[in-house]
């Protein structure tokens, strides 16, 4: 198949039966697994780098901010690249960019260099951004529009499978092989120990780089189905009568994803530090990394369950219920102590699970030939994860547990989007 093929003479549903999409969805699910796995390695990398470079919480979360700044800067260029070379070549390019960044992380660890680490994480994140801009809308529009939220939640469950396994990988190969990761909280490391800890990153990122080249070759040769003409990029003349900003579901979907990412990333990135505290679970960072697996397992279970629920109930209604429960759990995290606070934070993953894929599919609903641009804007909103640095700042000033009140506030905005913001505008053109 021509890898430029993003449109055909009819809709994708007219061109093939549902069974014809299954192999493509299976392949795409593997890509979701890969970028979920690599993204969450950061959750074990952050406490590791905090030990190596002796960082404050603000400096630690700044590393993650650099990662998400890449989403902001690379999303619109990614959408334009997709329009130029097609979805399939864009996915291959994204995988190769990620592999180059993973190889660069080996260089950063061997130096070791905080600055080079930031640059390489930016490169990896730019590759993931390109994958996200290409794969998310492709899954959403490859089948019937009415089942798009259910379908994307199902495929995103594989993303959660990657995020579930990554903490085990990171806890064993990064935290478990480092002095800082296995020491008691508050242990002061010598310069020699810091250098040895920095170099423990070389092996895992070498394995990641190798694991990225293989799927790039497979995706490049796979006969992905073409998308329908209803989602083909509009000509310059046709675009004069179209506007993204007439679609309320997109206009409010952008801040909804932005704010949701503040919640998700804050929970995931500060989890290890939070449950390691003596008044919460009093774990080593390596032990806490294994508990992080349960958080991501909840995300996976929630997406499978959410996909099934959306076969019976409106996606907006499921999203509203999940956001209310997530709000209650975040209050429990803040106001409880000991293992109860830890388990409340673990359980929030179950209810965060459907938020991104559901907001995304509701956000691009009805965009038609504007789907690529709308997708680029929604993925750009993932840059909201960069504002996790605000939570780090609150944690430094008022304590890590109190900082999760910011997460609770984010859940309320998602509830607003589910109830009102996700409704299509009356004056928007339907496709």
LOBA-289514 format. One record per residue (C-alpha): residue number from 1; residue in three letters; x, y, z. Coordinates in steps of 0.2 Angstrom, whole numbers. Layout:
<pts>
+-----+---------+-------+-------+-------+
: num : residuo :     u :     v :     w :
+-----+---------+-------+-------+-------+
: NUM :     ALA :     X :     Y :     Z :
...
+-----+---------+-------+-------+-------+
</pts>
This chain:
<pts>
+-----+---------+-------+-------+-------+
: num : residuo :     u :     v :     w :
+-----+---------+-------+-------+-------+
:   1 :     UNK :     0 :     0 :     0 :
:   2 :     UNK :     6 :    18 :    -3 :
:   3 :     UNK :    11 :    25 :    13 :
:   4 :     UNK :     4 :    42 :     8 :
:   5 :     UNK :   -13 :    35 :     7 :
:   6 :     UNK :   -24 :    44 :    20 :
:   7 :     UNK :   -40 :    45 :     9 :
:   8 :     UNK :   -49 :    35 :    -3 :
:   9 :     UNK :   -65 :    37 :   -14 :
:  10 :     UNK :   -76 :    32 :     0 :
:  11 :     UNK :   -77 :    30 :    19 :
:  12 :     UNK :   -66 :    17 :    27 :
:  13 :     UNK :   -81 :     8 :    33 :
:  14 :     UNK :   -87 :     6 :    15 :
:  15 :     UNK :   -70 :     0 :     9 :
:  16 :     UNK :   -69 :   -15 :    21 :
:  17 :     UNK :   -78 :   -24 :    34 :
:  18 :     UNK :   -74 :   -23 :    53 :
:  19 :     UNK :   -64 :   -38 :    52 :
:  20 :     UNK :   -52 :   -29 :    39 :
:  21 :     UNK :   -48 :   -17 :    52 :
:  22 :     UNK :   -43 :   -29 :    65 :
:  23 :     UNK :   -25 :   -33 :    60 :
:  24 :     UNK :   -22 :   -14 :    59 :
:  25 :     UNK :   -29 :   -11 :    76 :
:  26 :     UNK :   -18 :   -25 :    83 :
:  27 :     UNK :    -2 :   -17 :    76 :
:  28 :     UNK :    -8 :     0 :    82 :
:  29 :     UNK :   -11 :    -7 :    99 :
:  30 :     UNK :     8 :   -12 :   100 :
:  31 :     UNK :    13 :     6 :    96 :
:  32 :     UNK :     2 :    12 :   110 :
:  33 :     UNK :    10 :    -1 :   121 :
:  34 :     UNK :    28 :     5 :   116 :
:  35 :     UNK :    25 :    24 :   119 :
:  36 :     UNK :    16 :    20 :   136 :
:  37 :     UNK :    31 :     9 :   142 :
:  38 :     UNK :    44 :    22 :   137 :
:  39 :     UNK :    34 :    37 :   144 :
:  40 :     UNK :    32 :    28 :   161 :
:  41 :     UNK :    50 :    24 :   163 :
:  42 :     UNK :    51 :    42 :   167 :
:  43 :     UNK :    42 :    39 :   183 :
:  44 :     UNK :    56 :    28 :   189 :
:  45 :     UNK :    69 :    39 :   181 :
:  46 :     UNK :    64 :    55 :   190 :
:  47 :     UNK :    67 :    49 :   208 :
:  48 :     UNK :    83 :    41 :   201 :
:  49 :     UNK :    89 :    58 :   194 :
:  50 :     UNK :    84 :    67 :   210 :
:  51 :     UNK :    97 :    56 :   219 :
:  52 :     UNK :   110 :    57 :   205 :
:  53 :     UNK :   109 :    76 :   204 :
:  54 :     UNK :   103 :    80 :   221 :
:  55 :     UNK :    87 :    89 :   215 :
:  56 :     UNK :    73 :    98 :   224 :
:  57 :     UNK :    55 :    93 :   220 :
:  58 :     UNK :    54 :   108 :   209 :
:  59 :     UNK :    69 :   103 :   199 :
:  60 :     UNK :    64 :    85 :   198 :
:  61 :     UNK :    47 :    90 :   190 :
:  62 :     UNK :    56 :   102 :   179 :
:  63 :     UNK :    63 :    87 :   170 :
:  64 :     UNK :    45 :    81 :   166 :
:  65 :     UNK :    41 :    98 :   161 :
:  66 :     UNK :    54 :    98 :   147 :
:  67 :     UNK :    47 :    81 :   142 :
:  68 :     UNK :    29 :    89 :   140 :
:  69 :     UNK :    36 :   105 :   132 :
:  70 :     UNK :    40 :    94 :   117 :
:  71 :     UNK :    22 :    90 :   115 :
:  72 :     UNK :    18 :   109 :   114 :
:  73 :     UNK :    32 :   112 :   101 :
:  74 :     UNK :    31 :    97 :    91 :
:  75 :     UNK :    12 :    94 :    89 :
:  76 :     UNK :     7 :   106 :    75 :
:  77 :     UNK :    23 :   102 :    65 :
:  78 :     UNK :    18 :    84 :    67 :
:  79 :     UNK :     1 :    87 :    60 :
:  80 :     UNK :     8 :    96 :    45 :
:  81 :     UNK :    21 :    82 :    43 :
:  82 :     UNK :     7 :    69 :    43 :
:  83 :     UNK :    -3 :    79 :    29 :
:  84 :     UNK :    13 :    79 :    19 :
:  85 :     UNK :    19 :    61 :    21 :
:  86 :     UNK :     4 :    52 :    27 :
:  87 :     UNK :     0 :    43 :    43 :
:  88 :     UNK :    10 :    27 :    40 :
:  89 :     UNK :    27 :    36 :    36 :
:  90 :     UNK :    24 :    48 :    51 :
:  91 :     UNK :    22 :    33 :    63 :
:  92 :     UNK :    39 :    25 :    56 :
:  93 :     UNK :    47 :    42 :    58 :
:  94 :     UNK :    41 :    44 :    76 :
:  95 :     UNK :    48 :    27 :    81 :
:  96 :     UNK :    65 :    31 :    73 :
:  97 :     UNK :    66 :    48 :    82 :
:  98 :     UNK :    62 :    39 :    99 :
:  99 :     UNK :    76 :    27 :    95 :
: 100 :     UNK :    89 :    41 :    92 :
: 101 :     UNK :    84 :    49 :   109 :
: 102 :     UNK :    85 :    32 :   118 :
: 103 :     UNK :   103 :    30 :   111 :
: 104 :     UNK :   107 :    48 :   117 :
: 105 :     UNK :   101 :    44 :   134 :
: 106 :     UNK :   115 :    31 :   135 :
: 107 :     UNK :   127 :    45 :   131 :
: 108 :     UNK :   120 :    57 :   144 :
: 109 :     UNK :   122 :    43 :   157 :
: 110 :     UNK :   140 :    39 :   152 :
: 111 :     UNK :   145 :    58 :   154 :
: 112 :     UNK :   134 :    60 :   166 :
: 113 :     UNK :   126 :    77 :   161 :
: 114 :     UNK :   109 :    84 :   167 :
: 115 :     UNK :   108 :    95 :   151 :
: 116 :     UNK :   111 :    81 :   139 :
: 117 :     UNK :    98 :    71 :   148 :
: 118 :     UNK :    85 :    85 :   146 :
: 119 :     UNK :    89 :    86 :   127 :
: 120 :     UNK :    87 :    67 :   124 :
: 121 :     UNK :    71 :    66 :   134 :
: 122 :     UNK :    65 :    81 :   123 :
: 123 :     UNK :    69 :    71 :   107 :
: 124 :     UNK :    61 :    55 :   114 :
: 125 :     UNK :    45 :    65 :   118 :
: 126 :     UNK :    45 :    73 :   101 :
: 127 :     UNK :    45 :    56 :    93 :
: 128 :     UNK :    31 :    50 :   104 :
: 129 :     UNK :    21 :    66 :   100 :
: 130 :     UNK :    22 :    62 :    81 :
: 131 :     UNK :    16 :    44 :    85 :
: 132 :     UNK :     1 :    51 :    96 :
: 133 :     UNK :    -4 :    64 :    82 :
: 134 :     UNK :    -4 :    50 :    69 :
: 135 :     UNK :   -11 :    35 :    79 :
: 136 :     UNK :   -25 :    42 :    90 :
: 137 :     UNK :   -35 :    50 :    76 :
: 138 :     UNK :   -32 :    35 :    65 :
: 139 :     UNK :   -39 :    23 :    78 :
: 140 :     UNK :   -54 :    35 :    81 :
: 141 :     UNK :   -59 :    36 :    62 :
: 142 :     UNK :   -54 :    19 :    55 :
: 143 :     UNK :   -71 :    12 :    61 :
: 144 :     UNK :   -89 :    18 :    64 :
: 145 :     UNK :   -90 :    35 :    72 :
: 146 :     UNK :  -102 :    30 :    86 :
: 147 :     UNK :   -90 :    17 :    93 :
: 148 :     UNK :   -74 :    28 :    92 :
: 149 :     UNK :   -73 :    31 :   111 :
: 150 :     UNK :   -75 :    13 :   115 :
: 151 :     UNK :   -62 :     8 :   101 :
: 152 :     UNK :   -49 :    21 :   107 :
: 153 :     UNK :   -51 :    16 :   125 :
: 154 :     UNK :   -49 :    -2 :   120 :
: 155 :     UNK :   -33 :     1 :   111 :
: 156 :     UNK :   -27 :    13 :   124 :
: 157 :     UNK :   -28 :    -1 :   136 :
: 158 :     UNK :   -13 :    -8 :   128 :
: 159 :     UNK :    -4 :     9 :   132 :
: 160 :     UNK :    -9 :     5 :   150 :
: 161 :     UNK :    -1 :   -12 :   149 :
: 162 :     UNK :    15 :    -4 :   144 :
: 163 :     UNK :    13 :     9 :   158 :
: 164 :     UNK :    10 :    -6 :   170 :
: 165 :     UNK :    26 :   -16 :   165 :
: 166 :     UNK :    37 :    -1 :   164 :
: 167 :     UNK :    39 :     2 :   183 :
: 168 :     UNK :    44 :   -16 :   185 :
: 169 :     UNK :    57 :   -14 :   172 :
: 170 :     UNK :    63 :     3 :   179 :
: 171 :     UNK :    62 :    -3 :   197 :
: 172 :     UNK :    73 :   -18 :   193 :
: 173 :     UNK :    85 :   -11 :   180 :
: 174 :     UNK :    87 :     7 :   186 :
: 175 :     UNK :    81 :     9 :   204 :
: 176 :     UNK :    85 :    -9 :   209 :
: 177 :     UNK :   103 :    -8 :   202 :
: 178 :     UNK :   107 :     9 :   210 :
: 179 :     UNK :   113 :    14 :   227 :
: 180 :     UNK :   100 :    28 :   228 :
: 181 :     UNK :    86 :    17 :   223 :
: 182 :     UNK :    89 :     4 :   237 :
: 183 :     UNK :    95 :    15 :   251 :
: 184 :     UNK :    84 :    22 :   265 :
: 185 :     UNK :    76 :    38 :   263 :
: 186 :     UNK :    87 :    53 :   267 :
: 187 :     UNK :   104 :    43 :   264 :
: 188 :     UNK :   117 :    54 :   257 :
: 189 :     UNK :   127 :    47 :   242 :
: 190 :     UNK :   145 :    50 :   239 :
: 191 :     UNK :   151 :    57 :   222 :
: 192 :     UNK :   157 :    39 :   217 :
: 193 :     UNK :   140 :    32 :   221 :
: 194 :     UNK :   131 :    46 :   211 :
: 195 :     UNK :   142 :    42 :   196 :
: 196 :     UNK :   138 :    23 :   197 :
: 197 :     UNK :   120 :    27 :   199 :
: 198 :     UNK :   120 :    38 :   183 :
: 199 :     UNK :   128 :    24 :   173 :
: 200 :     UNK :   114 :    12 :   178 :
: 201 :     UNK :   103 :    20 :   165 :
: 202 :     UNK :   114 :    14 :   150 :
: 203 :     UNK :   108 :    -4 :   149 :
: 204 :     UNK :    89 :    -1 :   150 :
: 205 :     UNK :    89 :    13 :   137 :
: 206 :     UNK :   100 :     2 :   126 :
: 207 :     UNK :    87 :   -11 :   126 :
: 208 :     UNK :    73 :     2 :   123 :
: 209 :     UNK :    83 :     8 :   107 :
: 210 :     UNK :    84 :   -10 :   101 :
: 211 :     UNK :    65 :   -12 :   104 :
: 212 :     UNK :    61 :     3 :    94 :
: 213 :     UNK :    70 :    -1 :    78 :
: 214 :     UNK :    60 :   -18 :    75 :
: 215 :     UNK :    42 :   -11 :    75 :
: 216 :     UNK :    48 :     4 :    64 :
: 217 :     UNK :    52 :    -9 :    51 :
: 218 :     UNK :    36 :   -19 :    53 :
: 219 :     UNK :    25 :    -3 :    52 :
: 220 :     UNK :    34 :     3 :    37 :
: 221 :     UNK :    29 :   -13 :    27 :
: 222 :     UNK :    12 :   -16 :    35 :
: 223 :     UNK :    -3 :   -13 :    23 :
: 224 :     UNK :   -13 :    -1 :    34 :
: 225 :     UNK :   -31 :     3 :    27 :
: 226 :     UNK :   -33 :    20 :    20 :
: 227 :     UNK :   -45 :    32 :    28 :
: 228 :     UNK :   -61 :    38 :    21 :
: 229 :     UNK :   -63 :    54 :    10 :
: 230 :     UNK :   -74 :    61 :    24 :
: 231 :     UNK :   -58 :    64 :    34 :
: 232 :     UNK :   -46 :    69 :    20 :
: 233 :     UNK :   -38 :    85 :    22 :
: 234 :     UNK :   -48 :    99 :    15 :
: 235 :     UNK :   -41 :   110 :     0 :
: 236 :     UNK :   -36 :   128 :     4 :
: 237 :     UNK :   -52 :   134 :    -5 :
: 238 :     UNK :   -63 :   122 :     5 :
: 239 :     UNK :   -55 :   127 :    21 :
: 240 :     UNK :   -61 :   145 :    19 :
: 241 :     UNK :   -79 :   139 :    24 :
: 242 :     UNK :   -73 :   128 :    39 :
: 243 :     UNK :   -67 :   133 :    56 :
: 244 :     UNK :   -60 :   122 :    71 :
: 245 :     UNK :   -67 :   135 :    83 :
: 246 :     UNK :   -85 :   132 :    79 :
: 247 :     UNK :   -83 :   115 :    87 :
: 248 :     UNK :   -87 :   118 :   106 :
: 249 :     UNK :   -82 :   100 :   109 :
: 250 :     UNK :   -64 :   104 :   102 :
: 251 :     UNK :   -63 :   121 :   110 :
: 252 :     UNK :   -66 :   114 :   128 :
: 253 :     UNK :   -57 :    98 :   124 :
: 254 :     UNK :   -40 :   106 :   122 :
: 255 :     UNK :   -40 :   113 :   140 :
: 256 :     UNK :   -48 :    97 :   146 :
: 257 :     UNK :   -34 :    87 :   140 :
: 258 :     UNK :   -21 :   100 :   146 :
: 259 :     UNK :   -29 :   100 :   164 :
: 260 :     UNK :   -31 :    81 :   164 :
: 261 :     UNK :   -12 :    79 :   160 :
: 262 :     UNK :    -8 :    90 :   175 :
: 263 :     UNK :   -18 :    77 :   186 :
: 264 :     UNK :   -11 :    61 :   178 :
: 265 :     UNK :     7 :    66 :   177 :
: 266 :     UNK :     7 :    74 :   195 :
: 267 :     UNK :     0 :    57 :   202 :
: 268 :     UNK :    12 :    46 :   192 :
: 269 :     UNK :    28 :    56 :   194 :
: 270 :     UNK :    26 :    60 :   213 :
: 271 :     UNK :    20 :    43 :   217 :
: 272 :     UNK :    36 :    35 :   222 :
: 273 :     UNK :    42 :    50 :   233 :
: 274 :     UNK :    24 :    51 :   241 :
: 275 :     UNK :    23 :    32 :   246 :
: 276 :     UNK :    41 :    32 :   252 :
: 277 :     UNK :    37 :    44 :   266 :
: 278 :     UNK :    38 :    37 :   283 :
: 279 :     UNK :    20 :    43 :   287 :
: 280 :     UNK :    13 :    35 :   272 :
: 281 :     UNK :    20 :    18 :   268 :
: 282 :     UNK :    38 :    20 :   273 :
: 283 :     UNK :    45 :    10 :   257 :
: 284 :     UNK :    62 :    11 :   248 :
: 285 :     UNK :    61 :    19 :   231 :
: 286 :     UNK :    63 :     2 :   223 :
: 287 :     UNK :    49 :    -5 :   233 :
: 288 :     UNK :    38 :    10 :   229 :
: 289 :     UNK :    42 :     8 :   210 :
: 290 :     UNK :    34 :   -10 :   211 :
: 291 :     UNK :    18 :    -2 :   219 :
: 292 :     UNK :    17 :    10 :   205 :
: 293 :     UNK :    14 :    -5 :   194 :
: 294 :     UNK :    -3 :    -6 :   203 :
: 295 :     UNK :    -7 :    12 :   198 :
: 296 :     UNK :    -4 :     8 :   180 :
: 297 :     UNK :   -13 :    -9 :   181 :
: 298 :     UNK :   -28 :     1 :   187 :
: 299 :     UNK :   -27 :    12 :   171 :
: 300 :     UNK :   -27 :    -4 :   160 :
: 301 :     UNK :   -42 :   -12 :   169 :
: 302 :     UNK :   -51 :     4 :   169 :
: 303 :     UNK :   -49 :     6 :   150 :
: 304 :     UNK :   -55 :   -12 :   146 :
: 305 :     UNK :   -70 :    -9 :   158 :
: 306 :     UNK :   -73 :     9 :   151 :
: 307 :     UNK :   -73 :     2 :   133 :
: 308 :     UNK :   -86 :   -11 :   138 :
: 309 :     UNK :   -97 :     2 :   147 :
: 310 :     UNK :   -97 :    14 :   132 :
: 311 :     UNK :  -105 :     0 :   122 :
: 312 :     UNK :  -120 :     3 :   133 :
: 313 :     UNK :  -119 :    21 :   140 :
: 314 :     UNK :  -114 :    37 :   132 :
: 315 :     UNK :   -96 :    41 :   133 :
: 316 :     UNK :  -100 :    58 :   142 :
: 317 :     UNK :  -109 :    50 :   156 :
: 318 :     UNK :   -96 :    37 :   159 :
: 319 :     UNK :   -83 :    51 :   159 :
: 320 :     UNK :   -93 :    61 :   172 :
: 321 :     UNK :   -95 :    47 :   184 :
: 322 :     UNK :   -76 :    43 :   183 :
: 323 :     UNK :   -71 :    61 :   186 :
: 324 :     UNK :   -82 :    62 :   202 :
: 325 :     UNK :   -75 :    46 :   209 :
: 326 :     UNK :   -57 :    52 :   205 :
: 327 :     UNK :   -61 :    68 :   215 :
: 328 :     UNK :   -66 :    59 :   230 :
: 329 :     UNK :   -51 :    48 :   230 :
: 330 :     UNK :   -39 :    63 :   228 :
: 331 :     UNK :   -47 :    71 :   244 :
: 332 :     UNK :   -44 :    54 :   253 :
: 333 :     UNK :   -26 :    55 :   247 :
: 334 :     UNK :   -24 :    72 :   255 :
: 335 :     UNK :   -33 :    70 :   271 :
: 336 :     UNK :   -29 :    52 :   276 :
: 337 :     UNK :   -12 :    45 :   281 :
: 338 :     UNK :    -3 :    29 :   281 :
: 339 :     UNK :    -7 :    15 :   269 :
: 340 :     UNK :   -25 :    21 :   267 :
: 341 :     UNK :   -18 :    37 :   258 :
: 342 :     UNK :    -7 :    26 :   247 :
: 343 :     UNK :   -21 :    15 :   241 :
: 344 :     UNK :   -32 :    30 :   238 :
: 345 :     UNK :   -18 :    36 :   226 :
: 346 :     UNK :   -16 :    19 :   218 :
: 347 :     UNK :   -35 :    18 :   215 :
: 348 :     UNK :   -36 :    35 :   206 :
: 349 :     UNK :   -27 :    26 :   191 :
: 350 :     UNK :   -43 :    16 :   189 :
: 351 :     UNK :   -54 :    31 :   186 :
: 352 :     UNK :   -41 :    42 :   177 :
: 353 :     UNK :   -40 :    28 :   164 :
: 354 :     UNK :   -53 :    33 :   152 :
: 355 :     UNK :   -51 :    52 :   153 :
: 356 :     UNK :   -38 :    55 :   139 :
: 357 :     UNK :   -45 :    43 :   126 :
: 358 :     UNK :   -63 :    48 :   129 :
: 359 :     UNK :   -59 :    67 :   129 :
: 360 :     UNK :   -49 :    65 :   113 :
: 361 :     UNK :   -63 :    56 :   104 :
: 362 :     UNK :   -76 :    68 :   110 :
: 363 :     UNK :   -65 :    82 :   105 :
: 364 :     UNK :   -62 :    77 :    87 :
: 365 :     UNK :   -80 :    71 :    85 :
: 366 :     UNK :   -88 :    79 :    69 :
: 367 :     UNK :   -72 :    88 :    63 :
: 368 :     UNK :   -72 :    78 :    47 :
: 369 :     UNK :   -58 :    86 :    35 :
: 370 :     UNK :   -52 :    96 :    50 :
: 371 :     UNK :   -47 :    80 :    60 :
: 372 :     UNK :   -28 :    81 :    57 :
: 373 :     UNK :   -28 :    99 :    64 :
: 374 :     UNK :   -39 :    96 :    78 :
: 375 :     UNK :   -29 :    81 :    83 :
: 376 :     UNK :   -13 :    91 :    83 :
: 377 :     UNK :   -21 :   104 :    94 :
: 378 :     UNK :   -27 :    90 :   107 :
: 379 :     UNK :   -10 :    82 :   107 :
: 380 :     UNK :    -2 :    99 :   109 :
: 381 :     UNK :   -13 :   100 :   125 :
: 382 :     UNK :    -3 :    86 :   132 :
: 383 :     UNK :     9 :   100 :   136 :
: 384 :     UNK :    -1 :   102 :   152 :
: 385 :     UNK :     9 :    89 :   159 :
: 386 :     UNK :    23 :   102 :   160 :
: 387 :     UNK :    14 :   111 :   173 :
: 388 :     UNK :    17 :    97 :   185 :
: 389 :     UNK :    31 :   109 :   190 :
: 390 :     UNK :    18 :   119 :   199 :
: 391 :     UNK :    13 :   104 :   210 :
: 392 :     UNK :    32 :   102 :   213 :
: 393 :     UNK :    33 :   120 :   219 :
: 394 :     UNK :    17 :   118 :   230 :
: 395 :     UNK :    25 :   102 :   237 :
: 396 :     UNK :    41 :   111 :   241 :
: 397 :     UNK :    31 :   125 :   250 :
: 398 :     UNK :    17 :   116 :   259 :
: 399 :     UNK :    21 :    97 :   258 :
: 400 :     UNK :    19 :    84 :   245 :
: 401 :     UNK :     3 :    77 :   252 :
: 402 :     UNK :    -6 :    94 :   252 :
: 403 :     UNK :     0 :    97 :   234 :
: 404 :     UNK :   -12 :    84 :   228 :
: 405 :     UNK :   -26 :    96 :   231 :
: 406 :     UNK :   -21 :   103 :   214 :
: 407 :     UNK :   -25 :    86 :   206 :
: 408 :     UNK :   -42 :    86 :   215 :
: 409 :     UNK :   -46 :   103 :   207 :
: 410 :     UNK :   -42 :    96 :   190 :
: 411 :     UNK :   -55 :    82 :   192 :
: 412 :     UNK :   -68 :    95 :   193 :
: 413 :     UNK :   -64 :   103 :   176 :
: 414 :     UNK :   -65 :    86 :   168 :
: 415 :     UNK :   -83 :    84 :   176 :
: 416 :     UNK :   -87 :   101 :   168 :
: 417 :     UNK :   -81 :    95 :   151 :
: 418 :     UNK :   -91 :    79 :   152 :
: 419 :     UNK :  -107 :    88 :   157 :
: 420 :     UNK :  -107 :   103 :   145 :
: 421 :     UNK :   -90 :   106 :   136 :
: 422 :     UNK :   -91 :    90 :   126 :
: 423 :     UNK :  -108 :    94 :   118 :
: 424 :     UNK :  -106 :    98 :    99 :
: 425 :     UNK :  -110 :   116 :    95 :
: 426 :     UNK :  -126 :   119 :    86 :
: 427 :     UNK :  -118 :   130 :    72 :
: 428 :     UNK :  -104 :   117 :    69 :
: 429 :     UNK :  -104 :   107 :    52 :
: 430 :     UNK :  -107 :    89 :    55 :
: 431 :     UNK :   -98 :    76 :    45 :
+-----+---------+-------+-------+-------+
</pts>
